[in-house]
Amino acid sequence: MTSGSNDISLDEKKDNQKHLNKKLNIFFLCFIIAAVMWLMIKLSGSYTHNIVFSVSYKGIQKNKILIPSSDTLLIASIQSSGYNIIYNRLLHKNYQIQLDLNQYPSRLNGRYFEIYIETQVLANKLQPFFRPGEKLVSIYPSSLNLKLEKAFTKKVPVKVNVDITYKKQYNVYSHTYLEPDSVVVTGNKKMIDAIKFVETEKRELKDLSENTLLLLKLLNPVNSYTMRYSSNQVKMYIPVAQYTEEFVDIPLTFDSVPADYQLIAYPDKVRCYFFVSVPDLSKIAVDSFKAGFNEAELFHSKHNIAKVILKKVPSFANVQRIEPDNIEYLIRKK
């Protein structure tokens, strides 16, 4: 009897738990529906939010430059639904307009040419950026204030900021080429006097094993309105070749020993090891190298051992070592 009553009690507990779970599920479903409806009602309401526009300019005369304090931003206050606000936030749209300064009058004020652009007249240019139902409320600032001054120019070299590592047994062949290797910079006098070079964007190349052409942007420390370059990018050509280690046996030669003296070296040859590119292998010749001593020091030395120096090496050979690099010698009168 006891066992049977326990079984009935367990069944009742299971049924009660099922009913409770069902009620909780219904409660959460109703809560979610209510929350969604509340959110939809809120999003359908009208709100005011701000959009920041970036303003760029064209039509700047070559002999003038825009000073850094000129206005390049405006803020548009928009009346919009919550749906559109969320849409704009998720879209991350690029809000940018360009104005042609040739369309606006300028006046001379001291050494500056001033231009004032009433922002309310720009409403038509801003309208294409808005979604249906959005209304432009106001624009800040009320006017864009621009100042232009006399431009100065200066030609400066381009400094490459490229970090290159080569695959094993590969390296640059001859040298890299840069086009152009210098640019004309236009800016105000203070900027032009201070600038010494223009740097490229940073690039990193790993395990390079073939000829490579890069297009590198030139970095502008301010912006293209206050400092202009004759070119905004450069081409960098990196010729790459495979290298191998070779050697030649070079006879020692002495050019400045007095005529009545004889210099004898033991041995009279050295072996020079060097890296050379595969395309230059055919250029290797013993007479392209020249080795000897610093003979002027030999007559004052207390030792009969001198360090070997290379007096002539072809440009395509990257010398690694000389064996032996110290050689015994004897000086005697003829």
LUMFI-406362 format. One line per 2 residues: number of its first residue (from 1); their letters; for each residue x, y, z of N, C-alpha, C. Coordinates in steps of 0.2 Angstrom, whole numbers. Each point is the difference from the previous one (the first is absolute). Layout:
# residues N
NUM) A) X,Y,Z,X,Y,Z,X,Y,Z | ... $
***
This chain:
# residues 334
1) MT) 4,-6,0,-4,6,0,4,6,0 | 6,0,4,4,6,1,3,1,-7 $
3) SG) 3,-5,-3,3,1,-7,-5,3,-5 | -6,-2,0,-5,2,-5,-1,8,1 $
5) SN) -1,2,6,-1,7,2,6,4,-2 | 6,-2,0,6,3,-2,0,1,-7 $
7) DI) -2,-5,-4,-1,1,-7,-4,5,-3 | -6,0,4,-5,5,-2,3,7,2 $
9) SL) 3,1,5,3,6,2,5,3,-5 | 4,-5,-3,5,2,-5,-3,2,-6 $
11) DE) -5,-3,-2,-4,1,-7,-3,7,1 | -3,2,6,-3,6,1,6,6,-1 $
13) KK) 5,-1,3,6,4,0,2,2,-7 | 0,-5,-4,2,0,-7,-5,5,-4 $
15) DN) -6,-2,1,-6,4,-3,1,7,2 | 1,1,6,0,7,3,6,4,-3 $
17) QK) 5,-3,-1,6,3,-3,-1,1,-8 | -3,-4,-3,-2,1,-7,-5,6,-1 $
19) HL) -5,1,5,-4,6,-1,4,6,2 | 4,0,5,4,6,2,4,2,-6 $
21) NK) 4,-5,-3,4,2,-6,-4,3,-6 | -6,-3,-1,-4,3,-5,-2,7,1 $
23) KL) -2,1,7,-2,7,2,6,5,-1 | 6,-3,2,6,5,-1,1,1,-7 $
25) NI) 0,-5,-5,1,1,-7,-5,5,-3 | -6,0,3,-6,4,-3,2,8,3 $
27) FF) 2,0,6,2,6,3,6,4,-4 | 5,-4,-1,6,3,-4,-2,2,-7 $
29) LC) -4,-4,-3,-2,1,-7,-4,7,0 | -5,0,5,-4,7,0,5,6,2 $
31) FI) 5,-2,4,5,6,2,4,2,-6 | 2,-5,-4,4,2,-6,-5,3,-5 $
33) IA) -6,-2,-1,-4,4,-5,-2,7,2 | -1,1,7,-1,6,2,6,5,0 $
35) AV) 6,-3,1,6,4,-1,1,2,-7 | -1,-5,-5,1,2,-7,-5,5,-2 $
37) MW) -6,0,2,-5,5,-2,1,6,3 | 3,0,6,2,7,4,6,3,-4 $
39) LM) 5,-5,-3,5,3,-3,-2,3,-7 | -5,-4,-3,-2,3,-7,-4,6,1 $
41) IK) -3,1,5,-4,6,1,5,6,1 | 6,-1,4,5,5,2,4,1,-7 $
43) LS) 1,-5,-4,4,1,-6,-4,4,-5 | -7,-1,0,-4,4,-5,0,7,2 $
45) GS) 2,2,6,-1,7,2,6,5,-4 | -1,6,1,5,5,-3,5,2,5 $
47) YT) 6,0,-3,6,2,5,4,5,-4 | 4,4,3,5,4,-3,7,-2,2 $
49) HN) 4,-1,-6,7,-3,1,5,4,-4 | 6,0,1,5,4,-4,4,-5,-5 $
51) IV) 2,3,-6,4,-4,-4,6,5,-2 | 6,-3,1,6,4,-2,2,-1,-7 $
53) FS) 0,6,-4,2,0,-7,8,2,0 | 4,-4,-4,6,3,-2,0,4,-6 $
55) VS) 3,6,0,0,4,-6,7,0,-3 | 0,-1,-6,6,0,-4,-1,6,-5 $
57) YK) 6,2,-3,0,6,-5,4,-1,-6 | -3,2,-5,4,0,-7,0,8,-2 $
59) GI) 4,1,-6,0,6,-2,5,5,3 | 4,-3,4,5,4,4,6,2,-5 $
61) QK) 1,6,-1,5,2,-5,7,-2,2 | 4,-2,-5,7,-3,1,5,5,4 $
63) NK) -1,6,0,4,5,4,-3,1,7 | -5,-3,2,-3,1,6,-1,-7,4 $
65) IL) 0,1,7,-1,-6,4,-5,1,6 | -3,-5,1,-5,1,6,3,0,7 $
67) IP) -1,4,4,3,0,7,-3,-5,4 | 3,-4,5,-3,-5,4,-6,2,4 $
69) SS) -1,6,2,-5,2,4,-7,0,-4 | 0,0,-7,-6,0,-4,-5,-5,2 $
71) DT) -6,1,-1,-5,-5,2,-1,-6,-5 | 0,-6,3,0,-6,-5,-6,-4,3 $
73) LL) -4,2,5,-5,-4,2,-6,4,1 | -6,-3,-1,-7,3,2,-4,-5,3 $
75) IA) -5,2,5,-4,-5,3,-7,2,-2 | -4,-5,-3,-7,0,-2,-4,-3,6 $
77) SI) -5,4,2,-5,-3,5,-6,-2,-4 | -1,-7,1,-5,-3,-4,-6,-2,4 $
79) QS) -6,1,-2,-6,-3,3,-2,-7,-3 | 0,-5,3,-1,-7,-3,-3,-5,5 $
81) SG) -2,-5,-3,-3,-5,4,5,-4,3 | -1,-4,5,5,-4,4,2,-6,-5 $
83) YN) -4,-2,-5,2,-5,-4,6,3,-5 | -1,6,-2,5,3,-4,7,1,3 $
85) II) -1,2,7,6,1,4,4,-6,0 | -3,-6,2,3,-6,1,3,-2,-7 $
87) YN) -4,1,-5,3,-2,-7,6,4,-2 | 0,7,2,6,4,-1,6,-2,4 $
89) RL) -1,-2,6,5,-3,5,3,-6,-3 | -4,-5,-2,3,-6,-3,3,0,-6 $
91) LH) -2,5,-5,3,1,-6,6,3,0 | 2,4,5,6,4,0,2,3,-7 $
93) KN) -5,4,-2,0,3,-7,6,6,1 | 3,1,-6,5,5,0,-3,7,-2 $
95) YQ) -1,4,5,-3,7,-2,5,5,-2 | 1,1,-6,5,5,-3,-3,3,-6 $
97) IQ) 1,7,0,-2,4,-5,7,4,-3 | 0,2,-6,5,3,-3,-2,7,-3 $
99) LD) 3,5,2,-2,7,-3,5,3,-4 | -2,3,-5,5,3,-5,0,8,2 $
101) LN) 6,2,2,2,6,2,-1,6,-5 | 0,-3,-6,-1,5,-6,-7,3,0 $
103) QY) -4,-3,4,-7,2,0,-1,5,5 | 5,2,4,-2,4,6,5,6,0 $
105) PS) -2,6,1,5,6,0,4,0,6 | 6,3,-2,5,0,6,2,8,1 $
107) RL) 3,1,5,2,7,2,7,0,3 | 4,5,-2,6,1,3,0,3,7 $
109) NG) 3,-3,5,0,2,7,8,-1,2 | 4,6,-1,7,-1,2,3,-4,-5 $
111) RY) 3,-6,3,4,-4,-5,-5,-7,-1 | -6,1,2,-4,-6,-1,-6,2,-5 $
113) FE) -2,-5,-4,-6,0,-4,-6,-4,4 | -5,4,2,-5,-3,4,-6,-2,-4 $
115) IY) -3,-6,1,-7,-2,-3,-4,-2,5 | -7,3,0,-5,-2,5,-5,-4,-4 $
117) IE) -2,-6,2,-6,-3,-3,-5,-2,5 | -6,3,-2,-6,-1,5,-2,-7,-1 $
119) TQ) -1,-3,6,-1,-7,-1,-7,-2,-2 | -5,5,2,-7,-1,-2,-1,-2,-8 $
121) VL) 5,4,-4,-1,-1,-7,2,-7,-2 | 3,-4,5,3,-7,-2,-5,-5,1 $
123) AN) -6,2,2,-6,-5,2,-1,-5,-6 | 0,3,-6,-1,-5,-6,5,-5,-1 $
125) KL) 6,2,2,6,-5,-1,0,-5,6 | -3,1,5,-1,-4,6,-6,-5,-1 $
127) QP) -5,2,-4,-6,-3,0,0,-8,-3 | 5,-1,-5,0,-7,-3,3,-5,5 $
129) FF) 3,2,6,2,-4,5,-5,-3,5 | -6,4,0,-5,-2,5,-5,-5,-3 $
131) RP) -3,-4,4,-5,-5,-2,-7,3,0 | -5,-3,-4,-6,3,0,-3,1,7 $
133) GE) -3,6,1,-3,1,6,4,4,5 | 6,0,-2,5,4,4,0,8,-1 $
135) KL) 0,4,5,0,7,-1,6,4,2 | 2,4,-4,6,4,3,-2,6,4 $
137) VS) 2,0,7,-2,5,4,4,6,0 | 7,-1,1,5,5,0,7,-2,-2 $
139) IY) 4,5,-1,7,-2,-2,5,4,4 | 5,-3,3,5,4,4,7,-2,-3 $
141) PS) 4,6,-1,-1,7,2,-5,3,-6 | -1,6,2,-5,4,-5,4,2,-6 $
143) SL) 7,0,0,4,1,-6,7,-3,1 | 2,-2,-6,7,-3,0,5,5,-2 $
145) NL) 5,1,5,5,5,-1,6,-3,-3 | 2,3,-5,6,-3,-4,5,6,0 $
147) KL) 7,-2,0,5,5,-1,5,-3,-4 | 2,3,-5,6,-2,-5,5,5,0 $
149) EK) 6,-3,0,6,5,0,5,-2,-6 | 5,4,-1,5,-1,-5,3,-7,1 $
151) AF) 1,-4,-6,3,-6,1,7,0,-2 | 4,-4,3,8,-1,-1,1,-7,-2 $
153) TK) 5,-1,-4,2,-7,-3,7,-2,2 | 1,-6,0,7,-3,2,0,-7,-3 $
155) KV) 5,-2,-3,1,-7,-2,4,-4,6 | -3,-5,2,3,-4,5,1,-7,-2 $
157) PV) 4,-4,3,1,-7,-2,-6,-4,3 | -1,-6,-3,-5,-5,3,4,-5,4 $
159) KV) -2,-1,6,3,-5,5,-5,-6,0 | 3,-6,-2,-4,-6,0,0,-3,7 $
161) NV) -6,-2,2,-1,-4,6,-3,-7,-1 | 5,-4,-3,-2,-7,-2,5,-5,3 $
163) DI) -2,-4,4,4,-5,3,-1,-7,-4 | 6,-2,-2,1,-6,-5,4,-5,3 $
165) TY) -2,-6,0,4,-6,1,-1,-5,-6 | 6,-3,-1,0,-4,-6,1,-7,1 $
167) KK) -3,-4,-4,1,-7,1,7,-2,-1 | 2,-6,4,7,-2,0,3,-1,-7 $
169) QY) 6,3,-1,4,1,-6,-3,5,-5 | -5,4,2,-2,5,-4,1,7,3 $
171) NV) 1,5,-4,1,7,2,-1,5,-6 | 0,6,2,-1,5,-5,5,0,-5 $
173) YS) -2,0,-6,5,0,-6,2,7,-2 | 6,2,1,3,7,-1,-3,5,5 $
175) HT) -6,3,-1,-3,5,5,-7,1,-2 | -4,2,4,-7,2,-1,-1,6,-4 $
177) YL) -5,1,-3,-2,6,-4,-6,3,2 | 0,7,1,-5,4,2,-2,5,-5 $
179) EP) -7,0,-1,-2,5,-5,-7,3,2 | 0,7,1,6,4,0,4,-1,7 $
181) DS) 6,2,0,4,0,6,0,6,4 | -4,5,-2,-1,7,3,-6,3,-2 $
183) VV) -3,4,4,-6,3,-2,0,8,2 | -4,4,-3,-1,7,1,-5,1,5 $
185) VT) 1,3,6,-4,1,5,-3,7,0 | -6,1,1,-3,7,0,-3,1,6 $
187) GN) 1,5,4,-3,2,6,2,7,2 | -2,2,6,2,6,3,8,0,1 $
189) KK) 3,6,1,7,1,1,3,-4,6 | -4,0,6,2,-3,6,1,-8,-2 $
191) MI) -5,-3,-3,0,-7,-1,5,-2,-5 | 1,4,-5,5,-1,-5,7,1,2 $
193) DA) 1,4,5,7,1,3,2,-6,4 | -5,-3,3,1,-5,5,0,-7,-3 $
195) IK) -3,-1,-6,0,-7,-3,7,-2,-3 | 2,-6,1,7,-2,-2,-1,-6,-5 $
197) FV) -6,-4,1,-1,-5,-5,-7,-2,1 | -3,-4,-5,-7,-3,1,1,-7,0 $
199) ET) -4,-3,5,1,-7,2,-6,-4,-3 | 1,-6,-3,-5,-5,-2,-4,-3,5 $
201) EK) -5,-3,-1,-4,-5,4,5,-5,2 | -1,-3,6,4,-6,2,-3,-7,-3 $
203) RE) 5,-3,-3,-2,-7,-3,5,-5,2 | -2,-6,1,4,-6,2,0,-5,-5 $
205) LK) 6,-2,-3,0,-6,-4,4,-5,3 | -2,-7,0,4,-5,3,1,-5,-6 $
207) DL) 6,-3,1,2,-6,-4,-1,2,-8 | 3,5,-1,0,3,-7,4,-5,-5 $
209) SE) -2,-2,-5,4,-4,-5,-1,1,-7 | -4,6,-2,-1,2,-7,0,7,0 $
211) NT) 0,3,-6,0,7,-2,-7,2,3 | 0,6,3,-6,3,3,-1,7,-2 $
213) LL) -6,2,-1,-2,7,-1,-5,2,5 | 2,6,3,-4,2,6,-3,7,-2 $
215) LL) -6,2,1,-3,6,0,-1,3,7 | 4,5,2,0,2,7,-3,7,0 $
217) KL) -5,1,5,-2,7,1,4,4,4 | 0,6,-1,4,5,4,-4,3,6 $
219) LN) 3,0,5,-3,2,6,0,8,1 | -6,2,1,0,8,1,-1,1,8 $
221) PV) 4,4,3,-1,1,7,-5,5,2 | -3,3,-5,-6,4,1,-6,-2,-4 $
223) NS) -1,3,-6,-5,-2,-5,2,3,-6 | -4,-3,-5,2,2,-7,-2,7,-2 $
225) YT) -4,4,5,-2,7,-2,6,5,3 | 3,-2,5,5,4,3,7,-2,-2 $
227) MR) 1,-6,-2,6,-2,-3,-1,-4,-6 | 2,1,-6,-1,-4,-6,7,-3,-3 $
229) YS) -1,-5,-3,6,-4,-3,-1,0,-7 | 5,1,-4,0,-1,-7,-2,-7,-2 $
231) SN) 1,-5,4,-3,-7,-1,-2,-3,7 | -5,-3,0,-2,-3,6,2,-7,2 $
233) QV) 3,-3,-5,3,-7,1,6,0,-5 | 4,-6,2,6,-1,-4,0,-7,-2 $
235) KM) 4,-2,-5,1,-7,-2,7,-2,3 | 0,-6,3,6,-3,2,1,-7,-3 $
237) YI) 5,0,-4,2,-7,-3,6,-3,3 | -1,-6,2,5,-4,4,2,-6,-4 $
239) PV) 5,1,-4,3,-6,-4,3,-5,5 | -2,-7,-1,2,-5,5,4,-5,-4 $
241) AQ) 5,-3,2,4,-5,-3,2,-5,5 | 2,-6,-2,2,-6,4,8,1,0 $
243) YT) 3,-1,6,7,1,1,3,-6,2 | 6,-1,-1,4,-6,1,7,2,2 $
245) EE) 4,-4,4,6,2,3,5,-3,-5 | 5,4,-2,5,-2,-5,7,3,3 $
247) FV) 6,-2,-3,6,2,2,5,1,-6 | 5,4,1,5,0,-5,7,1,4 $
249) DI) 5,-3,-3,7,1,3,3,6,-3 | 2,5,4,3,6,-2,7,0,1 $
251) PL) 4,2,-5,7,1,1,1,6,4 | 5,1,5,1,6,3,5,4,-4 $
253) TF) -2,6,-1,4,5,-3,1,6,4 | 6,3,-1,3,6,4,2,5,-5 $
255) DS) -3,6,1,0,6,-5,5,5,3 | 1,1,6,4,5,3,6,-2,3 $
257) VP) 3,-5,-2,7,-2,3,5,3,-3 | 5,3,3,6,4,-3,3,-5,-5 $
259) AD) 3,3,-6,3,-4,-5,6,-4,2 | 3,2,5,6,-4,2,-1,-5,6 $
261) YQ) -7,-1,1,-2,-5,5,-4,-5,-3 | 0,-6,3,-4,-6,-3,-5,-2,6 $
263) LI) -6,-1,-1,-5,-2,5,-2,-7,-1 | 1,-5,4,-2,-7,-1,-5,-2,5 $
265) AY) -5,-3,-2,-6,-2,4,0,-7,0 | -2,-3,6,-1,-8,0,-7,-1,4 $
267) PD) -5,-3,-4,0,-1,-7,-1,6,-4 | 1,0,-7,-1,5,-4,-7,1,-3 $
269) KV) -4,-4,2,-7,0,-2,-5,0,6 | -6,3,0,-5,-1,5,-6,-2,-4 $
271) RC) -5,-4,4,-6,-2,-3,-6,5,3 | -3,3,-5,-6,4,2,-7,-3,-1 $
273) YF) -3,0,6,-7,-3,-1,-5,6,0 | -5,-1,-5,-5,5,0,-7,-2,-3 $
275) FV) -5,3,2,-6,-1,-3,-1,3,-7 | -3,-3,-5,-1,3,-6,-7,-2,-3 $
277) SV) -4,4,-3,-6,-2,-3,1,-5,-6 | -5,-4,-1,0,-5,-5,1,4,-7 $
279) PD) -4,5,-1,1,4,-7,7,3,-1 | 4,1,6,7,3,-1,5,-6,0 $
281) LS) -1,-6,0,5,-5,1,5,0,-6 | -3,2,-6,4,0,-6,5,6,0 $
283) KI) -1,4,5,5,6,0,6,-1,4 | 0,-5,4,6,-2,5,6,-1,-4 $
285) AV) 5,4,2,7,0,-3,5,1,5 | 6,-3,0,5,1,5,2,7,0 $
287) DS) 1,3,-6,3,7,-1,-5,5,2 | -6,-2,2,-5,5,3,1,1,7 $
289) FK) 5,-4,3,2,1,7,7,2,1 | 2,3,5,7,2,1,1,0,8 $
291) AG) 5,-3,2,1,-1,7,8,2,2 | 1,2,6,7,2,1,0,2,8 $
293) FN) 6,4,1,1,3,7,-1,7,0 | 0,3,6,1,7,0,8,1,1 $
295) EA) 3,1,-6,7,-1,0,4,6,4 | -4,6,0,4,5,4,1,-1,7 $
297) EL) -4,-5,3,1,-2,7,5,-5,1 | 2,-4,-5,4,-6,1,7,2,2 $
299) FH) 3,6,-3,7,1,2,0,3,7 | -5,1,3,0,3,7,-2,-6,5 $
301) SK) -2,-5,-2,-3,-6,4,6,-4,3 | -2,-2,6,5,-4,4,-1,-7,-1 $
303) HN) -5,-2,-4,-2,-7,-1,0,-1,-8 | 1,-6,-1,0,-3,-7,-7,-3,-2 $
305) IA) -5,3,3,-7,-2,-2,-4,6,-2 | -4,-1,-5,-4,6,-2,-7,-2,-2 $
307) KV) -5,4,1,-7,-1,-2,-1,1,-7 | -3,-5,-3,-2,1,-7,-6,5,-1 $
309) IL) 1,4,-5,-6,4,-1,-2,-1,-8 | -6,1,-1,-2,0,-7,0,7,-3 $
311) KK) 3,1,-5,1,6,-3,-5,1,-6 | -3,-5,-3,-4,0,-5,-5,-6,0 $
313) VP) -6,2,0,-6,-5,1,-5,2,-5 | -3,-4,-4,-5,2,-5,-7,1,4 $
315) SF) -4,4,-2,-6,3,3,-5,-6,2 | 0,-5,-5,-5,-5,1,2,-6,5 $
317) AN) 6,1,3,3,-5,5,-1,3,7 | -3,-4,4,-1,1,7,5,-4,4 $
319) VQ) 6,3,2,5,-4,3,-2,-2,7 | 2,-7,2,-2,-3,6,7,0,4 $
321) RI) 5,-3,-3,6,-1,4,6,-1,-5 | 6,0,3,6,-1,-4,4,-5,4 $
323) EP) 3,-5,-3,4,-5,3,6,-1,-4 | 6,1,4,1,3,7,-1,7,-1 $
325) DN) -2,3,6,0,8,0,6,3,3 | 4,-4,3,7,3,2,5,-5,-3 $
327) IE) 6,4,-3,5,-4,-4,7,2,3 | 4,-4,0,7,1,1,3,3,-6 $
329) YL) 5,5,1,3,3,-5,8,1,1 | 4,2,-5,7,1,1,1,6,-5 $
331) IR) 4,5,3,2,5,-4,8,0,0 | 2,0,-7,8,0,0,2,5,-6 $
333) KK) 6,2,0,3,4,-5,1,-4,-6 | 0,3,-6,1,-4,-6,8,-1,-1 $
***
